[in-house]
Amino acid sequence: MFKLSLSRFHFVVLMAATCALVVLPAMADSQARIVRLSDVQGSVQIDKNTGMGFENAFLNLPITQGAQVKTHDRARAEIEFEDGSTLRLTPNTTVEFSTLGLSDAGKRISVINLVEGMAYVNWLGKDEVTLNFSRENLTLDHAAHFRVETSTEVANLAVFKGDVNVDGPAGKVVVPKKKTAAFNAADNDKYTLANNIEEAPLDSWDREASSYHDQYAKNNSSPYGYGMSDMNYYGAYSNVPGYGMMWQPYFTGIGWDPFMNGAWSWYPGFGYMFASAYPWGWMPYRYGNWMFVPSMGWMWQPGGWNSWLTVPRYAGTLPAGFRPPVVPVAGTGRTVVVGRAGTGTVVSPSRIVVNAGSAGLGIPRGSLRNLSHMNHQVAKTGFVEVRSAPQFSTTSAGTSSGTVTGYSGRSQSSSAPRSTMASPSVGRSAPASRAPSGGTSRH
């Protein structure tokens, strides 16, 4: 097996995607788009317009037009758009996705309402977005990174990169980078512009999350960039003789299959859609094919960019005893759990046991370094025990310290927290992932 460089992989993906653009995806015919709930920490809820109100949200849930996402105390969430742009929600924040559509020319358009709370937006500028907050609105068709907060008294906009044009009762206001605008909700004509940005408690979380995406999604020129950073962190691409370019997550084995952990979630107009429990589990379940490669196990074959899959696809020879994913019978619209459903990031324990067959389940983004080398260790010993920092802690990653025992390697990201690996402890197993509570049934 020969490793394929990321630059070659991205070139092949770009060529395939370019060909796919000749025919718009099937969902584009109805101007519909679907984006990804890419990170969940703590208690997060979603209203999918099912008539059931808010229900518990979990990792990799699709987000459709009209949906609302709400975070509670000490909870955070991230939404990733097709081009890799991100919207991050702080505790006690609610957003509504009033428009997730396509223009007649096929351009992606997003309209988001910040109902309450504070959010970070890192917009890459490939698509257009409109954000409504308080009595103001801003529309972006270029790259910008900013923090926005709304309340009944004042709305604040702090611009880290780029410049942002705001339109509201005070008229058109240009907020340049490294400046903060405060809009007075009680006085339509009043706003102030400060020449600095005061640090907020979660600014470091936003910076580290942005750095993570920049590090692992760089050089990606595909029009479908969402999920690419997680795939590069949690797995690797290989050129497999007889199969071509394939991707496989770390920490898998012959007995692992990609459909054993997840949940079916119901959406009006779409029916049931599968949400993988794995932290990298977006793109491989929306495009391409899963294939079982003898002596290597399940691997994902990129492609199929002209269709968006609600049900993951597999092809080729199947292993003995394989149980294919089965779409639940339409009924109440309740979530149906398969194996262990993804709940998102739980507060990271001081030690994590990484087992063969876990496929990255239970490893928070960026919390461990050099997963590739650790993958070789797990293949030899069956598991390793690691001491980990929390995912994207609210303090600078530079304050984390520790030595690495049992393997060596540079940190994969200068902003990622450091980790250490202790000697393997026989008989330990990885902590189980909780299933979403409330409104679920087992399948």
N, C-alpha and C positions, 0 to 999 in steps of 0.2 A: 504494500500500500504506500502510495506516495502522497505527501502533503502538498496541497495546492496553495500557492501564495494567495493572500487576500486580494492583491491587486489583480491577479488573473481571474479570481472568482468574480470580483466586481465587474470586470470587463465582460465576462460571459453573461452575468446577470443583466448588465446594461443592454447587450445585444438582444437578449431574449425579451427584455421588457420593451425595447424599441419596436421590435416586431409585433409585440402584443398590442401596442398602442394603435395599430392599424384598425383593430377591432376593440371597442370599448368593452369593459366587463359587462356581464349580463345585468348586474344591478344598476349600471349607469343608464340603462334604457329608461328606468323609472326615476332617474336623477337621485337615486338613493345612495348614501354612503354610510360606512360603518367604521368607527375608530375603536381604539383599544384602551381598556382600563389596565394600565401597565404596572401600577404599583399600588398596594393597599397596606396601610399600617394602622392598626387599631380598628375602631368601630366605624365603618363606612357603609352607607346605604345608597340604593339606587331605586328610582321610580322609572320603570321602562314603558310607561303608558299602557300598562296591562289592565288598569282599573283596580289593581290590588294595592295601590299606593307604594310607599317605600318598603323595600325588603333588603335583607343583608346582601352586600356586594362582596365579591371576591375577585381575585386576580384573573386577568385575561377575559373578563366579561366584555362582550361587544357592547358598544354604546351607539345608539341610533338616534335619529332626529326626534326631538321632543322629550328625550330622557333628561332626568335630573340626577345629580350626584351630590350627596351630602356627607360631610365629615362631622364626627362628634368630638367630645373632649379628648385631647391628646391623640387624635387620629389625623392621618395624612393620606393623600392619594395623588396619583399621577395619571394623566390621560395622554396618550401618544397618538399623534395624527399620522396620516399616510407618509408624509415626507420626513418624519422624525421630529417634527415640532412637538413641544410638550407644554402642558398646562398642569401646574402643581397646586394642590389645595392644602391649605393649612387647617388646623382644628377649627371646628364650628363654622364651616364654610359651605355654601350651597351654590351650585352653578346649574344652569339650564342650557341645553344644546338645542336652541330653537330652530336652527338650520344646519343641516349636514347634507349638502346637496352639490349638484353640478350645474354649471351654466350651460346654455345651449351649445357653447363652444367646447364643452367638456372640462372647463376649469373648475377646480374644487373650491367651494365657498363654505365658510363656517361662520355662524353667528352664535355667540355665546353670551348669556346673561349672567353676570355675577350678582346673584340675588342678595347674598350677605357674606361677610367674612373677608378673607384675604387670599390672593392667589398670585402665583408666579407664572409668567408666560415667557417661554423661550421660543420665539417664532423664527424659523429658518428662512422665510421669505419666498419659498417656492410656490406657495398657495396664498389665498387671500383669507383674512379673518377680520371679523368685526366683534368687538367686545363692548357690551353695554354695562355700565356701572353707575349707580346713583342716577343722576340726571344727565350723565355724560355718555359719549360713545366714541370709540376710536376704531379706525379701519387701517389695517396694515397690508401692504403688498410688498414689503421689503423686510429684511431681517431686523429683529429688535428683541431685547431681553429686558423685562421690566417686572416690577411688583406693583400690584394694585389692591387697594383696600377700600371698602365701602361701608358706610354707616348712615344713620338717619341725620347726623349732624355734618359730617365732612367726608369727602372722598380723597384719598391720597394716591398719587401715581409717582413712583420712583423709577427712573429709566437707567439701567445699567449699561446697555449697549444700544447703538442706533439712535434714532429719534422718533418720537411718537406724536402724531397729530390728533388732538382731542377736539371734538365738536360738542357743544352744549349750550346752556343758557348764557354763558359768558362769551359765546362766539367761538371762533377757531383759535386754539391755543397750541403752539408747538412746544413740546417738552424735549429739550436736547438730552443727550446722554450725561450721566452723572449729575442730574438735577432732579428736584422733586417739586411736583405741583400739588397744591391743596385746594380743593373746590368746596366752597361753602354751600351746603344744601339749603340753608335758611335764606341766603341772599343770592339770587340767581346771577347777579353780575359780578360777584366777588370771587377772586381766586388769588393765590400767592404762588410765586415761583422762587424756590430756594436753590442756592448754588452748591448744595451738597446733598448727600443721602445719609440719613441716620441708619445705623446698623439695626436690623430687626433680628429677633432671636433665631429665626429659621433661615436667615440669609445663607448661613454656612451649609445647611442641608440642600438648599437650592443650588448653590455653587458646586457642591460635590456631585449631586445628581447630574447637573449639566456637564461636568467634567467627565463623568462616567460615559455618558452618551457620546461626547466628543471623541473620547479615546477609542471606543469600541465600534463606533459607526463611521469613523472617518474613512474617506475614499469611497464611500458608498454612493454610487450615482444612479441607483435604481429609483424609479418613481415610487416604489413601495419600501420605504426605509424603516417603517415601524417594526420593532422587534429585532432589528439587525444587531443592535448593540448587545442585547441579551444573548443572542446566538453566538456572537464572537466571544463573549465572556464564558459562557457555560459549555461550549463545545468547539469542534474544529471541522474544517472541510478536508476531504481527501479525494484523490483521484483513484477510484477503485476499478481495476481491470474488469472489463465486461459490463460495467455499470456506468462509468463516467464519473462526473463530479457528484459527490455525496456529502452530506453533513450528518454528524452524529454527536449527541450530547455526551459529556464525560460521565463516568460512573454508571455505565450500563453493562449489561451482560446478555448472554443468549436467552435467558429467561425473562428479560424485560420486554414489554411492548408499550408503544407510545399511547395506547388508548386505555390503559389500566387505571389511570387516576384523572379525574376531572368531574365535570357536571354538565348536564343539559339544561339550558336556560331558555325559556320561551319568550318570544317577541311577536307583537302584533304585526301581521303582514309577512313575517318571515318564518314563523313556526319555531321549532326547537333548534338551537345552535349549540354546538359543543364548545365548552371552555376548558382548556387543559389546566391541570393543577400545577404544571411545571413552570418555573420562573421564566423560561425561554419559550414557553408554549403558545406562541401566536402565529408567526409566519408559516411554520411547518404544518399548521392545521388549516390554513386559509388558501394555500397555493401548493402546487406540486403534488408529489406522491411519496408516501412511506413505502419502503421496500425492505424485505427481509433478505439479508445477504448471508449465505452460509458461512459459518465460522466467525462472522463478525457481528451478527445481530441486526436489529432494525436500524435503518438509516434513511435520511430524507433526501429525495431527489428534487432539486429546484426546478421550477417551470410552471406551466399552467397559469401564467400571469393574466390571461384574458378572462378568468373566471374567479369569483370570490366564493369560497366554499363555506357553507353552513355546516356541512358534515365532512369530516376529514376523509381523505382519499388514500387508498393503498392499492398496490399493484404487485404483480409477480408471484412467485412461489411463496406460499405461506407456511409457517412452521406448524408442526403437529400440535393440536390442542389450542390453536389460536381462536380467540373469541372476538369477532369483529364488532365494531361499535354499532349499536342498534338505536335508532331514533325512537324515543318514547312515543307512545300513542297519544295523539292530541287529546286533551281533556281539560283539566283544571288550569293548566299553565303553570303548575308548580315546578320548582327546580328538582331535577332528578340527579342524585349523586351517584357517581361510578367510582368505586374504590375510595381513595382519599381525595376530597375536593380541595382546590386551591383556596386558601383564605387570605393569602397575602403574607406580609412579614409580621411575625410575632416578635416581641421584644427578645433580642438575641441573647441566648444563654452564654455564660462564660466559656463553655465548652460545647462543641458540636461533634457528633460522630458521623462521618461520611461513609456510607456503606456502598458496596458494589450493588448495582441495581437501583440506586436512589435517583439517578439521572439528574442530580442537582437539587432535588426536592429538599427543602429545609436550609439551603444555603442562601442567605440574603445577598442581593447585588453588592458587589464590591467589597464584601466583608472578609474574603479570603484571597490571598494572592497565589499566583502560579498554579491555577487549577490543572493545567496540563501535566505538570510534574506530579501533582497529587493523584491525578488519574492513574498514572503508572504505578504509584505506590498502592493504591486501592486494588488494582488488578493483581498485584502480587500477594497482598496480605488479606484482602477481603474487606478491609475497612481501615480508616485512620481516625484518630481523635485529634481535634484541633481546638486551640483557644482563639476566640474571635472577638473583634471589636464589633459594636453594633453597625448596622448598615447606615451609611451616611449620617454619622452622629452629628449632633448640633454643636460640637466643638471641632476645632481644626484637626484634621487628620494627622497633622504633624505632632500632636500631643500624644498620640498612641505610640507605644513602644513595645518592644519584645524581640526576642531572638528566635530564630527558626531552627528547629531541631529535627533531623530526619530527612530533610530535603533542602535544596538550595534553589535560589532563583531571585531575580530582581522583582520588585513590586511592579504589578501590571499597570498601575496608574499612580502617578505621583500624588493624587488626591484621595486615593482609596485608603481606608484604614489598614494598618498592618495586622497580621495575624501570626500566630505561632502554632506549631504542631507538636503535640506531646507524643510520647511513645504509645503505640496502639495498645488498647486494653481489650483483651479477648472477652467475648461474651456480651459486650455492650452493643446496643442497637440505636439507630437514629431515632430521634423523637418523632412521634406521629403528627401528621398535619390534621388540624381540626376540620370537620365538615361544617359548612355554613349552617347556622342555627336558624330555625324558624322557616316554615313553608317549604320543607324539603321532604323528599321520599327517597328511598334507596332502590337502585335498579340492578 
